Amino acid sequence: MKIVVCIKQVPEITDVKVNPETGTLVREGVSSILNPFCEYALDHAVRLKSAHQELDVIAVTMGPPQAKSALFRCLELGADRAVLVSDRKFAGADTWATALTLAAAIKKAVPDFSLILMGKQAIDGDTAQVGPELAEILNLPQITYGVEMHLSANKKRIRVKRESENGYEILEARMPAVISASKGELIRRVPSFEDVLSARVKDLRVISAADLGLDETELGLQGSFTQVVNVFPPAQKIGGTKLEGLEPEIAARKIAAFLREEKFI
Ligand SMILES: Cc1cc2nc3c(=O)[nH]c(=O)nc-3n(C[C@H](O)[C@H](O)[C@H](O)COP(=O)(O)OP(=O)(O)OC[C@H]3O[C@@H](n4cnc5c(N)ncnc54)[C@H](O)[C@@H]3O)c2cc1C
């Protein structure tokens, strides 16, 4: 049984810059990490594998060549093999073009997958859209914000404890399915020296746009409905008045007077 884990390499959050000419993210010289929620998704896959030894865990990412380092991290953390989906034609992809490309790549590289695990969101784009879009494109059941996952004895269904506004829910889905992972109780693991060594001999395959059979107009910026025009930090708010050490009634009068003055009331 094969579990695909979609992972994204993201810039160290403080380093997000957009190239004003191309409208795409500046990646050169920017330190990158494995998206934390993708690491939780991988952790769930490795836990399922520890309960069912025959499982095969495949980490998949769409990204530039340097995204290989995020895949190596996944191989160190327990993935059995990895697939890099890389091509200049994918640059500037929005969530729809990303999901479409990932769907084609998964069908190409792991046609007999039983489960796709995703992070609930990427800490740079922060849209949490790719998981649900991928499930729609592949016409698969999906469960989001999973914090615990267990396979049924016949491995045909997956039971997921998920975060919800009111606490938690337990849902079950027929497989193949798409599940997005949240942090829950997970502690991020540190690979052992053996894990690091064994990762170096694990298979890492690269596939390009030509392997996917998609029309070029569906890829990257061309295939995107949205484009990131600019990314900038919000203006820092300064000033404001602090009311400290006043009797509550006096403080209330001052606030009411301020609200009247500002015509809020
Ligand atoms: C600041 C910023 C704002 C953006 N806003 C938008 C927007 O409003 N609309 C839009 O369409 N695009 C937007 N983008 C572009 C968007 O980041 C990319 O399309 C990206 O590839 C996927 O979206 P995401 O980062 O929000 O991922 P999310 O949907 O938050 O990621 C969820 C999960 O999907 C999987 N995943 C995501 N990307 C990949 C990948 N490349 N390879 C493998 N798995 C992946 C991972 O498991 C990840 O945890 C934005 C980008 C930036 C930097």
The ligand as an SDF file (V2000), in Angstrom:
LIG
                    3D

 53 58  0  0  0  0  0  0  0  0999 V2000
    2.3880   35.4790    0.3980 C   0  0  0  0  0  0  0  0  0  0  0  0
    1.7470   34.5680   -0.6450 C   0  0  0  0  0  0  0  0  0  0  0  0
    0.3900   34.6570   -0.8700 C   0  0  0  0  0  0  0  0  0  0  0  0
   -0.2030   33.8070   -1.8250 C   0  0  0  0  0  0  0  0  0  0  0  0
   -1.5470   33.9090   -2.0260 N   0  0  0  0  0  0  0  0  0  0  0  0
   -2.1420   33.0900   -2.9300 C   0  0  0  0  0  0  0  0  0  0  0  0
   -3.5490   33.1430   -3.1500 C   0  0  0  0  0  0  0  0  0  0  0  0
   -4.2680   33.9310   -2.5120 O   0  0  0  0  0  0  0  0  0  0  0  0
   -4.1010   32.3060   -4.0660 N   0  0  0  0  0  0  0  0  0  0  0  0
   -3.3460   31.4270   -4.7700 C   0  0  0  0  0  0  0  0  0  0  0  0
   -3.8990   30.6760   -5.5720 O   0  0  0  0  0  0  0  0  0  0  0  0
   -2.0020   31.3440   -4.5970 N   0  0  0  0  0  0  0  0  0  0  0  0
   -1.3990   32.1490   -3.6900 C   0  0  0  0  0  0  0  0  0  0  0  0
   -0.0570   32.0770   -3.5000 N   0  0  0  0  0  0  0  0  0  0  0  0
    0.7160   31.1300   -4.3080 C   0  0  0  0  0  0  0  0  0  0  0  0
    0.7370   29.8110   -3.5450 C   0  0  0  0  0  0  0  0  0  0  0  0
    1.5970   29.9640   -2.4710 O   0  0  0  0  0  0  0  0  0  0  0  0
    1.2800   28.7150   -4.4140 C   0  0  0  0  0  0  0  0  0  0  0  0
    0.3540   28.4050   -5.3590 O   0  0  0  0  0  0  0  0  0  0  0  0
    1.6390   27.4440   -3.6370 C   0  0  0  0  0  0  0  0  0  0  0  0
    2.2790   26.5510   -4.4710 O   0  0  0  0  0  0  0  0  0  0  0  0
    0.4950   26.7270   -3.0110 C   0  0  0  0  0  0  0  0  0  0  0  0
   -0.2620   27.4510   -2.1260 O   0  0  0  0  0  0  0  0  0  0  0  0
    0.0550   27.6240   -0.5710 P   0  0  0  0  0  0  0  0  0  0  0  0
    1.4520   28.0190   -0.4000 O   0  0  0  0  0  0  0  0  0  0  0  0
   -0.9760   28.5090   -0.0050 O   0  0  0  0  0  0  0  0  0  0  0  0
   -0.1300   26.1500   -0.0050 O   0  0  0  0  0  0  0  0  0  0  0  0
   -1.2770   25.5630    0.9480 P   0  0  0  0  0  0  0  0  0  0  0  0
   -2.5130   25.2980    0.1920 O   0  0  0  0  0  0  0  0  0  0  0  0
   -1.4090   26.3830    2.1930 O   0  0  0  0  0  0  0  0  0  0  0  0
   -0.5080   24.1760    1.2950 O   0  0  0  0  0  0  0  0  0  0  0  0
   -1.2080   23.1400    1.8870 C   0  0  0  0  0  0  0  0  0  0  0  0
   -0.4460   21.8710    1.6390 C   0  0  0  0  0  0  0  0  0  0  0  0
   -0.4310   21.5770    0.2370 O   0  0  0  0  0  0  0  0  0  0  0  0
    0.7890   20.9230   -0.1150 C   0  0  0  0  0  0  0  0  0  0  0  0
    1.5220   21.7690   -1.0670 N   0  0  0  0  0  0  0  0  0  0  0  0
    1.4420   23.1130   -1.2820 C   0  0  0  0  0  0  0  0  0  0  0  0
    2.3070   23.5050   -2.2410 N   0  0  0  0  0  0  0  0  0  0  0  0
    2.9540   22.3690   -2.6510 C   0  0  0  0  0  0  0  0  0  0  0  0
    3.9910   22.0940   -3.5790 C   0  0  0  0  0  0  0  0  0  0  0  0
    4.5190   23.0720   -4.3290 N   0  0  0  0  0  0  0  0  0  0  0  0
    4.4320   20.8180   -3.7220 N   0  0  0  0  0  0  0  0  0  0  0  0
    3.8810   19.7980   -2.9800 C   0  0  0  0  0  0  0  0  0  0  0  0
    2.8980   19.9900   -2.0470 N   0  0  0  0  0  0  0  0  0  0  0  0
    2.4560   21.2520   -1.8900 C   0  0  0  0  0  0  0  0  0  0  0  0
    1.5800   20.7580    1.1880 C   0  0  0  0  0  0  0  0  0  0  0  0
    1.2260   19.5240    1.7970 O   0  0  0  0  0  0  0  0  0  0  0  0
    1.0410   21.9090    2.0310 C   0  0  0  0  0  0  0  0  0  0  0  0
    1.1820   21.6970    3.4250 O   0  0  0  0  0  0  0  0  0  0  0  0
    0.5750   32.8880   -2.5480 C   0  0  0  0  0  0  0  0  0  0  0  0
    1.9600   32.8080   -2.3050 C   0  0  0  0  0  0  0  0  0  0  0  0
    2.5420   33.6470   -1.3650 C   0  0  0  0  0  0  0  0  0  0  0  0
    4.0050   33.5270   -1.0840 C   0  0  0  0  0  0  0  0  0  0  0  0
  1  2  1  0
  2  3  1  0
  2 52  2  0
  3  4  2  0
  4  5  1  0
  4 50  1  0
  5  6  2  0
  6  7  1  0
  6 13  1  0
  7  8  2  0
  7  9  1  0
  9 10  1  0
 10 11  2  0
 10 12  1  0
 12 13  2  0
 13 14  1  0
 14 15  1  0
 14 50  1  0
 15 16  1  0
 16 17  1  0
 16 18  1  0
 18 19  1  0
 18 20  1  0
 20 21  1  0
 20 22  1  0
 22 23  1  0
 23 24  1  0
 24 25  2  0
 24 26  1  0
 24 27  1  0
 27 28  1  0
 28 29  2  0
 28 30  1  0
 28 31  1  0
 31 32  1  0
 32 33  1  0
 33 34  1  0
 33 48  1  0
 34 35  1  0
 35 36  1  0
 35 46  1  0
 36 37  1  0
 36 45  1  0
 37 38  2  0
 38 39  1  0
 39 40  1  0
 39 45  2  0
 40 41  1  0
 40 42  2  0
 42 43  1  0
 43 44  2  0
 44 45  1  0
 46 47  1  0
 46 48  1  0
 48 49  1  0
 50 51  2  0
 51 52  1  0
 52 53  1  0
M  END
$$$$
